[in-house]
Amino acid sequence: MGVSRRYLEMRFKSVLEESPQRALLRRRLREARKRLTASDESIASVAYACGFGDYKQMALHIRKEWGLTARELRDQFNRG
């Protein structure tokens, strides 16, 4: 492309107001929430399908984002 990685990261952040890494994490978390609340798929399977290294990594990010465990997130949406 003829530009540095840093330049692309800066442009990305200036347009979307978040880093590429944060945007990717948010996308993975949205997909994980969708899978957790719409299926009985295991939490570990959801984690791997959404690009997390393991379920603990996903659980940590879910806790930071929503203040819930993956199971609590699933239960909350299934209750209505």
CORZIFEN-V42344 format. One line per field, one symbol per residue. psi: psi as a letter, one per 30 degrees, with the letter a starting at -180 (. if undefined). A space follows every 10 residues. Layout:
psi=???
//
This chain:
psi=fglleeeeee eeeeefglle eeeeeeeeee eeeeeefflg kleeeeeefg glelfeeeee eeeeefglle eeeeeefff.
//
